Amino acid sequence: MNLTDVLEQIGDTDATVAAETQRRLDRLTKPQGSLGRLEELAVQYCAITGERKPAVPRAMVVTFAADHGVVEEGVSAYPRDVTAQMVLNFLRGGAGVNVLARHVDVEVRVVDIGVAHDFGPIAGLMHRKLMRGTRNMLHAPAMDRTTAEEAVMTGIEIASDAAHQGVGLIGTGDMGIGNTTASAAIAAVMTGEAVKGVTGSGTGIDEHGFARKVSVIEQALACHQPNAHDPLDVLSKVGGLEIAGITGVILGSAAARMPVVLDGFIAGAAAAIAVGLQPRCRPYMIASHRSVERGHRFHRRPVAHELDDAEEADAAHGPDARVPLLEAGQQLLEDRVEARRVADHVLVAQDADRRDGRGDGKPRPPRRDRRTWTASRSPSAHGGDSVGKLRARRAGGRLRRAAIQDAIRLRSARRPLLGHRRDPPPPGHQVAAPS
């Protein structure tokens, strides 16, 4: 399978399922639209997957790591050796993305797609290295077109494999010193904005470093003249290997009808390339947050929905932090009782009263309280309105109990809540005592 085949596989989301899901949300026991983005996310997820009542999905974050030759120009506050050090930290489980992933029960996969370091055999690392970092874009194209396409296909294969393994929601992460420079260059080309308007401070460079970063990007664009109408040309001349990998994950997820949560500025650059290659992938993407990098406001335009307006630094933790919101949207479809069910309980109660010979259609008290109710029904004992108030109060209790029982039946059929084991523990499993 080649890139063209994958692009042709990406279809539109299911508008019929989206409309049905919205109608069901409107029938729930709540004011219409009162849950805001949770409802939007539930509708979007159903439209993407084509499922009318989806289960809470298994989630995974894929973090791509690669180095950038343009770091030689002093565009970052850190040397590129930090990329390899951070990869090792990911594998040890010591990064922020690992902490949040453990908290929300999300798997993290780390992919070496172009780090300038030989890791050797190491547990947990996916070896997909295509180059030992890109070339310095100031003097040469970052990579050739063939390598750029191969990196995109690497991401597509990872997303496709994840879907076959039962993953239903995928998030993106990245690690690469210098990658905000490549992302700003992509933003300038794909949006037509001035380089200074889409470039940020990255890892915290000072004013002189920022001016140098803007100048390097402007010179690289003037030298290579990347074609905004040819996304692979842009990616190969001023992009990065991890950006290409994330582009592939977006396209592969869309082809597999699986939503993808984007982390921030770097993922936004990948989204711009992906939409340029296949506009139909747009509704499959969800932005986790708004990056502090100023260029992200332009990268967010191709994305269908955004989970949070909060402005945060990009550290691959955005998808982890927002996965619970997506899962809450699916719980909304599973657990809430529809308003018509409550109405059905009222009709059943009234019908039972008519069969008992009451004939007035008013609620009848529970049988176990009949003696108490009979003893207190005399108007002379409690006043003329006491009987009606007592009947209404006890009928309300009956309806509440029926609604609770209905919710319990629904709850017993769904998957466990977030943070609990989804599968039974193996034989002999010992739960560690809290320290």
URJORA-V951753 format. One record per residue. N is the residue number from 1. SS is DSSP state (2 for helix, 1 for strand, 0 for the rest). BURIAL is # if it has 24 or more other C-alpha atoms within 12 Angstrom, else .. Layout:
n=N ss=SS burial=BURIAL
n=N ss=SS burial=BURIAL
//
This chain:
n=1 ss=0 burial=.
n=2 ss=0 burial=.
n=3 ss=2 burial=#
n=4 ss=2 burial=.
n=5 ss=2 burial=.
n=6 ss=2 burial=#
n=7 ss=2 burial=#
n=8 ss=2 burial=.
n=9 ss=2 burial=.
n=10 ss=0 burial=#
n=11 ss=0 burial=#
n=12 ss=0 burial=#
n=13 ss=0 burial=#
n=14 ss=0 burial=.
n=15 ss=2 burial=.
n=16 ss=2 burial=.
n=17 ss=2 burial=#
n=18 ss=2 burial=#
n=19 ss=2 burial=.
n=20 ss=2 burial=.
n=21 ss=2 burial=#
n=22 ss=2 burial=#
n=23 ss=2 burial=.
n=24 ss=2 burial=#
n=25 ss=2 burial=#
n=26 ss=2 burial=#
n=27 ss=2 burial=.
n=28 ss=1 burial=#
n=29 ss=0 burial=#
n=30 ss=0 burial=.
n=31 ss=0 burial=.
n=32 ss=0 burial=.
n=33 ss=0 burial=.
n=34 ss=0 burial=.
n=35 ss=0 burial=.
n=36 ss=0 burial=.
n=37 ss=2 burial=.
n=38 ss=2 burial=#
n=39 ss=2 burial=#
n=40 ss=2 burial=#
n=41 ss=2 burial=#
n=42 ss=2 burial=#
n=43 ss=2 burial=#
n=44 ss=2 burial=#
n=45 ss=2 burial=#
n=46 ss=2 burial=#
n=47 ss=2 burial=#
n=48 ss=2 burial=#
n=49 ss=2 burial=#
n=50 ss=0 burial=#
n=51 ss=0 burial=#
n=52 ss=0 burial=#
n=53 ss=0 burial=#
n=54 ss=0 burial=#
n=55 ss=0 burial=#
n=56 ss=0 burial=#
n=57 ss=0 burial=#
n=58 ss=1 burial=#
n=59 ss=1 burial=#
n=60 ss=1 burial=#
n=61 ss=1 burial=#
n=62 ss=1 burial=#
n=63 ss=1 burial=#
n=64 ss=1 burial=#
n=65 ss=1 burial=#
n=66 ss=1 burial=#
n=67 ss=0 burial=#
n=68 ss=0 burial=#
n=69 ss=2 burial=#
n=70 ss=2 burial=#
n=71 ss=2 burial=#
n=72 ss=2 burial=#
n=73 ss=2 burial=#
n=74 ss=0 burial=#
n=75 ss=0 burial=#
n=76 ss=0 burial=#
n=77 ss=0 burial=#
n=78 ss=0 burial=#
n=79 ss=0 burial=.
n=80 ss=0 burial=#
n=81 ss=2 burial=#
n=82 ss=2 burial=#
n=83 ss=2 burial=#
n=84 ss=2 burial=#
n=85 ss=2 burial=#
n=86 ss=2 burial=#
n=87 ss=2 burial=#
n=88 ss=2 burial=#
n=89 ss=2 burial=.
n=90 ss=2 burial=#
n=91 ss=2 burial=#
n=92 ss=2 burial=.
n=93 ss=0 burial=.
n=94 ss=0 burial=.
n=95 ss=0 burial=#
n=96 ss=2 burial=#
n=97 ss=2 burial=#
n=98 ss=2 burial=#
n=99 ss=2 burial=#
n=100 ss=2 burial=#
n=101 ss=2 burial=#
n=102 ss=2 burial=#
n=103 ss=2 burial=.
n=104 ss=2 burial=#
n=105 ss=0 burial=#
n=106 ss=0 burial=#
n=107 ss=1 burial=#
n=108 ss=1 burial=#
n=109 ss=1 burial=#
n=110 ss=1 burial=#
n=111 ss=1 burial=#
n=112 ss=1 burial=#
n=113 ss=1 burial=#
n=114 ss=1 burial=#
n=115 ss=0 burial=#
n=116 ss=0 burial=#
n=117 ss=0 burial=#
n=118 ss=0 burial=.
n=119 ss=0 burial=#
n=120 ss=0 burial=.
n=121 ss=0 burial=.
n=122 ss=0 burial=.
n=123 ss=0 burial=.
n=124 ss=0 burial=.
n=125 ss=1 burial=#
n=126 ss=1 burial=#
n=127 ss=1 burial=#
n=128 ss=0 burial=#
n=129 ss=0 burial=#
n=130 ss=0 burial=#
n=131 ss=0 burial=#
n=132 ss=0 burial=#
n=133 ss=0 burial=#
n=134 ss=0 burial=#
n=135 ss=0 burial=#
n=136 ss=0 burial=#
n=137 ss=0 burial=#
n=138 ss=0 burial=#
n=139 ss=0 burial=.
n=140 ss=0 burial=.
n=141 ss=0 burial=#
n=142 ss=0 burial=#
n=143 ss=0 burial=#
n=144 ss=0 burial=#
n=145 ss=2 burial=#
n=146 ss=2 burial=.
n=147 ss=2 burial=#
n=148 ss=2 burial=#
n=149 ss=2 burial=#
n=150 ss=2 burial=#
n=151 ss=2 burial=#
n=152 ss=2 burial=#
n=153 ss=2 burial=#
n=154 ss=2 burial=#
n=155 ss=2 burial=#
n=156 ss=2 burial=#
n=157 ss=2 burial=#
n=158 ss=2 burial=#
n=159 ss=2 burial=#
n=160 ss=2 burial=#
n=161 ss=2 burial=.
n=162 ss=2 burial=#
n=163 ss=2 burial=#
n=164 ss=2 burial=.
n=165 ss=0 burial=.
n=166 ss=0 burial=.
n=167 ss=1 burial=#
n=168 ss=1 burial=#
n=169 ss=1 burial=#
n=170 ss=1 burial=#
n=171 ss=1 burial=#
n=172 ss=1 burial=#
n=173 ss=1 burial=#
n=174 ss=1 burial=#
n=175 ss=1 burial=#
n=176 ss=0 burial=#
n=177 ss=0 burial=#
n=178 ss=0 burial=#
n=179 ss=2 burial=#
n=180 ss=2 burial=#
n=181 ss=2 burial=#
n=182 ss=2 burial=#
n=183 ss=2 burial=#
n=184 ss=2 burial=#
n=185 ss=2 burial=#
n=186 ss=2 burial=#
n=187 ss=2 burial=#
n=188 ss=2 burial=#
n=189 ss=2 burial=#
n=190 ss=2 burial=#
n=191 ss=2 burial=#
n=192 ss=0 burial=.
n=193 ss=0 burial=.
n=194 ss=0 burial=.
n=195 ss=2 burial=#
n=196 ss=2 burial=#
n=197 ss=2 burial=#
n=198 ss=2 burial=#
n=199 ss=0 burial=#
n=200 ss=0 burial=#
n=201 ss=0 burial=#
n=202 ss=0 burial=#
n=203 ss=0 burial=#
n=204 ss=0 burial=.
n=205 ss=0 burial=.
n=206 ss=0 burial=.
n=207 ss=2 burial=.
n=208 ss=2 burial=.
n=209 ss=2 burial=#
n=210 ss=2 burial=#
n=211 ss=2 burial=.
n=212 ss=2 burial=#
n=213 ss=2 burial=#
n=214 ss=2 burial=#
n=215 ss=2 burial=#
n=216 ss=2 burial=#
n=217 ss=2 burial=#
n=218 ss=2 burial=#
n=219 ss=2 burial=.
n=220 ss=2 burial=#
n=221 ss=2 burial=#
n=222 ss=2 burial=.
n=223 ss=2 burial=.
n=224 ss=2 burial=#
n=225 ss=0 burial=#
n=226 ss=0 burial=#
n=227 ss=0 burial=#
n=228 ss=0 burial=#
n=229 ss=0 burial=.
n=230 ss=0 burial=.
n=231 ss=2 burial=#
n=232 ss=2 burial=#
n=233 ss=2 burial=#
n=234 ss=2 burial=#
n=235 ss=2 burial=#
n=236 ss=2 burial=#
n=237 ss=2 burial=#
n=238 ss=2 burial=#
n=239 ss=0 burial=#
n=240 ss=0 burial=#
n=241 ss=2 burial=#
n=242 ss=2 burial=#
n=243 ss=2 burial=#
n=244 ss=2 burial=#
n=245 ss=2 burial=#
n=246 ss=2 burial=#
n=247 ss=2 burial=#
n=248 ss=2 burial=#
n=249 ss=2 burial=#
n=250 ss=2 burial=#
n=251 ss=2 burial=#
n=252 ss=2 burial=#
n=253 ss=2 burial=#
n=254 ss=2 burial=#
n=255 ss=2 burial=#
n=256 ss=0 burial=#
n=257 ss=0 burial=#
n=258 ss=0 burial=#
n=259 ss=1 burial=#
n=260 ss=1 burial=#
n=261 ss=1 burial=#
n=262 ss=1 burial=#
n=263 ss=0 burial=#
n=264 ss=0 burial=#
n=265 ss=2 burial=#
n=266 ss=2 burial=#
n=267 ss=2 burial=#
n=268 ss=2 burial=#
n=269 ss=2 burial=#
n=270 ss=2 burial=#
n=271 ss=2 burial=#
n=272 ss=2 burial=#
n=273 ss=2 burial=#
n=274 ss=2 burial=#
n=275 ss=2 burial=#
n=276 ss=2 burial=#
n=277 ss=2 burial=#
n=278 ss=0 burial=#
n=279 ss=2 burial=#
n=280 ss=2 burial=#
n=281 ss=2 burial=#
n=282 ss=2 burial=#
n=283 ss=2 burial=#
n=284 ss=2 burial=#
n=285 ss=1 burial=#
n=286 ss=1 burial=#
n=287 ss=1 burial=#
n=288 ss=0 burial=#
n=289 ss=0 burial=#
n=290 ss=1 burial=#
n=291 ss=1 burial=#
n=292 ss=0 burial=#
n=293 ss=0 burial=#
n=294 ss=0 burial=#
n=295 ss=0 burial=#
n=296 ss=2 burial=#
n=297 ss=2 burial=#
n=298 ss=2 burial=#
n=299 ss=2 burial=#
n=300 ss=2 burial=#
n=301 ss=2 burial=#
n=302 ss=2 burial=#
n=303 ss=0 burial=#
n=304 ss=0 burial=#
n=305 ss=1 burial=#
n=306 ss=1 burial=#
n=307 ss=0 burial=#
n=308 ss=0 burial=#
n=309 ss=0 burial=.
n=310 ss=0 burial=.
n=311 ss=1 burial=.
n=312 ss=1 burial=.
n=313 ss=0 burial=#
n=314 ss=0 burial=#
n=315 ss=0 burial=#
n=316 ss=0 burial=#
n=317 ss=0 burial=#
n=318 ss=2 burial=#
n=319 ss=2 burial=#
n=320 ss=2 burial=#
n=321 ss=2 burial=#
n=322 ss=2 burial=#
n=323 ss=2 burial=#
n=324 ss=2 burial=#
n=325 ss=2 burial=#
n=326 ss=2 burial=#
n=327 ss=2 burial=#
n=328 ss=2 burial=#
n=329 ss=2 burial=#
n=330 ss=2 burial=#
n=331 ss=2 burial=#
n=332 ss=2 burial=#
n=333 ss=2 burial=#
n=334 ss=2 burial=#
n=335 ss=2 burial=#
n=336 ss=0 burial=#
n=337 ss=0 burial=#
n=338 ss=1 burial=#
n=339 ss=2 burial=.
n=340 ss=2 burial=.
n=341 ss=2 burial=.
n=342 ss=2 burial=#
n=343 ss=2 burial=.
n=344 ss=2 burial=.
n=345 ss=2 burial=#
n=346 ss=2 burial=#
n=347 ss=2 burial=.
n=348 ss=2 burial=.
n=349 ss=2 burial=#
n=350 ss=2 burial=#
n=351 ss=2 burial=.
n=352 ss=2 burial=.
n=353 ss=2 burial=.
n=354 ss=2 burial=.
n=355 ss=2 burial=.
n=356 ss=0 burial=.
n=357 ss=0 burial=.
n=358 ss=0 burial=.
n=359 ss=0 burial=.
n=360 ss=0 burial=.
n=361 ss=0 burial=.
n=362 ss=0 burial=#
n=363 ss=0 burial=#
n=364 ss=0 burial=#
n=365 ss=0 burial=#
n=366 ss=0 burial=#
n=367 ss=2 burial=.
n=368 ss=2 burial=.
n=369 ss=2 burial=.
n=370 ss=2 burial=.
n=371 ss=2 burial=.
n=372 ss=2 burial=.
n=373 ss=2 burial=#
n=374 ss=2 burial=.
n=375 ss=2 burial=.
n=376 ss=0 burial=.
n=377 ss=0 burial=.
n=378 ss=0 burial=.
n=379 ss=2 burial=.
n=380 ss=2 burial=.
n=381 ss=2 burial=.
n=382 ss=2 burial=.
n=383 ss=0 burial=.
n=384 ss=0 burial=.
n=385 ss=0 burial=.
n=386 ss=2 burial=.
n=387 ss=2 burial=#
n=388 ss=2 burial=.
n=389 ss=2 burial=.
n=390 ss=2 burial=#
n=391 ss=2 burial=#
n=392 ss=2 burial=.
n=393 ss=2 burial=.
n=394 ss=2 burial=#
n=395 ss=2 burial=#
n=396 ss=2 burial=.
n=397 ss=2 burial=.
n=398 ss=2 burial=#
n=399 ss=2 burial=#
n=400 ss=2 burial=.
n=401 ss=2 burial=.
n=402 ss=2 burial=.
n=403 ss=2 burial=#
n=404 ss=2 burial=.
n=405 ss=2 burial=.
n=406 ss=2 burial=.
n=407 ss=2 burial=#
n=408 ss=2 burial=.
n=409 ss=2 burial=.
n=410 ss=2 burial=.
n=411 ss=2 burial=.
n=412 ss=2 burial=.
n=413 ss=2 burial=.
n=414 ss=0 burial=.
n=415 ss=0 burial=#
n=416 ss=0 burial=.
n=417 ss=0 burial=#
n=418 ss=0 burial=#
n=419 ss=0 burial=.
n=420 ss=0 burial=.
n=421 ss=0 burial=.
n=422 ss=0 burial=.
n=423 ss=0 burial=.
n=424 ss=0 burial=.
n=425 ss=0 burial=.
n=426 ss=0 burial=.
n=427 ss=0 burial=.
n=428 ss=0 burial=.
n=429 ss=0 burial=.
n=430 ss=0 burial=.
n=431 ss=0 burial=.
n=432 ss=0 burial=.
n=433 ss=0 burial=.
n=434 ss=0 burial=.
n=435 ss=0 burial=.
//
